[in-house]
Amino acid sequence: MTIKNFPKDLEVVILFALLCIPFVLIPRLSETPVKMFFSFPLMFFLSGYSLIAVLFPGKDNLDGIERLSLSIGSSIAVVPLLSPPLLVLSIFTILLSTGAYARRSIIPEKERRFGVDFGSFFKSVKNSFKVNSAKINRILTIVLIISIIFSISLTVYVVVVPKQGEKFTEFYILGTGGKAENYPTQLTIGEEGEVIIGVVNHEYTNVTYQLEAKLDGTAICERSIGLMHNESYEKPFLFKAEKKGEDQKLEFILYKDGEIGPESYLSLHLWIDVN
């Protein structure tokens, strides 16, 4: 026994899953708000719905509120197990929907579930509050609805507001080859030296840094560097040896958000011999 027309509910599930795939594979699309429109229903309901559709293909296996709650609960349970979540979840959902179609095709016509009857669902919720309903059923219905809303809200919060890691700033100096070697530590008077200064913002906010360079205690350069979170700055820095002497300290001092004072945020130095 087969189904002539593909079930409408499974069509919607597969459509959302297919539309999510380009938003994972194409970088420009992955940064747009439209991605959330397709991914949220897939992550918090449709993936679980396809799983429940495979396990309970018959129309009368579950009532509306049971199918809804199990779909949401299954989605929340499945998503953390898949990585990368959205791409694998899309493929997973399509495969489950195909399996649900196959299972429906072998059960009798009257037992098939071709769509979600939202009217019957809300009617069943309403009926649970009638006077002739058992008090325990009303309480369980309230608890179930509150649990569903709380689970969705909590999961959305975790996804939208990810936990922040350690806040810090990378500050480094490299030699002319872009490596931590071949620093200009031996110079002659009037000769220019060159290093590469790097700053990377991991502070989870926009930061304006003040960079000050000193050679043997004399300020030779000041720069202001504005960086967004995870943005980096890496540029060459030239300096000239003006006087003879050994162990002259070339110091790079970094201040954060204009907090210039006796205590720097970070500092680095090299020892220079000038002949």
Long-range contacts (C-beta under 8 A, 24 or more apart in sequence): 1-105, 1-106, 1-107, 1-108, 1-109, 2-105, 3-101, 3-104, 3-105, 3-112, 5-114, 6-101, 7-100, 7-101, 7-104, 7-112, 7-113, 7-114, 7-115, 8-114, 8-115, 9-49, 9-53, 9-113, 9-114, 9-115, 9-116, 10-50, 10-53, 10-97, 10-100, 10-101, 12-46, 13-46, 13-49, 13-50, 13-53, 13-93, 13-97, 14-93, 14-94, 14-97, 14-98, 16-41, 16-42, 16-46, 16-93, 17-42, 17-46, 17-89, 17-90, 17-91, 17-93, 17-94, 17-97, 18-90, 18-94, 20-86, 20-87, 20-89, 20-90, 21-87, 21-90, 23-86, 24-84, 24-86, 24-87, 24-90, 25-87, 39-86, 40-156, 42-86, 42-89, 42-90, 42-93, 43-75, 43-79, 43-85, 43-86, 43-89, 43-155, 43-159, 44-72, 44-75, 44-76, 44-152, 44-155, 44-156, 45-71, 45-72, 45-75, 46-71, 46-75, 46-93, 47-74, 47-75, 47-78, 47-79, 47-89, 47-92, 47-93, 47-96, 48-72, 48-73, 48-74, 48-75, 48-76, 48-77, 48-78, 49-74, 49-75, 50-93, 50-96, 50-97, 50-100, 51-78, 51-96, 53-96, 53-97, 53-100, 53-103, 53-104, 53-113, 54-96, 54-99, 54-100, 54-103, 57-100, 57-103, 57-104, 57-107, 57-112, 57-113, 58-107, 58-111, 58-112, 58-113, 59-110, 59-111, 59-112, 59-113, 60-111, 63-121, 63-124, 64-116, 64-117, 64-118, 64-120, 64-121, 64-122, 64-124, 65-121, 65-124, 65-125, 65-141, 65-144, 67-116, 68-121, 68-148, 69-144, 69-147, 69-148, 72-148, 72-151, 72-152, 73-151, 76-151, 76-155, 164-204, 165-202, 166-202, 167-202, 167-203, 167-204, 168-202, 168-203, 169-199, 169-200, 169-201, 169-202, 169-203, 169-207, 169-209, 169-254, 169-256, 169-265, 169-266, 170-198, 170-199, 170-200, 170-202, 170-232, 171-198, 171-199, 171-252, 171-254, 171-266, 171-268, 172-197, 172-198, 172-268, 173-197, 173-198, 173-237, 173-252, 173-268, 173-270, 174-198, 176-236, 183-270, 184-270, 184-272, 185-270, 185-271, 185-272, 185-273, 186-272, 186-273, 186-275, 187-241, 187-272, 187-273, 187-274, 187-275, 188-241, 188-274, 188-275, 189-241, 189-242, 189-243, 189-244, 189-274, 189-275, 190-240, 190-241, 190-242, 191-240, 191-241, 192-238, 192-239, 192-240, 192-241, 193-238, 193-239, 193-240, 193-241, 193-250, 193-272, 194-236, 194-237, 194-238, 194-239, 195-236, 195-237, 195-270, 196-234, 196-235, 196-236, 196-237, 197-233, 197-234, 197-235, 197-236, 197-237, 197-252, 198-232, 198-233, 198-234, 199-225, 199-227, 199-232, 199-233, 199-234, 199-254, 200-227, 200-230, 200-231, 200-232, 200-233, 201-227, 201-228, 201-229, 201-230, 201-231, 201-232, 202-229, 202-230, 203-229, 203-256, 204-229, 205-229, 207-256, 207-257, 208-256, 208-257, 208-258, 209-254, 209-255, 209-256, 209-257, 209-265, 210-254, 210-255, 210-256, 210-258, 210-260, 211-252, 211-253, 211-254, 211-255, 212-252, 212-253, 212-254, 212-255, 213-237, 213-239, 213-250, 213-251, 213-252, 213-253, 214-249, 214-250, 214-251, 214-253, 215-239, 215-241, 215-242, 215-248, 215-249, 215-250, 215-251, 215-272, 216-243, 216-245, 216-248, 216-249, 217-249, 241-272, 241-274, 243-274, 244-274, 244-275, 245-273, 245-274, 246-273, 246-274, 247-271, 247-272, 247-273, 248-272, 248-273, 248-274
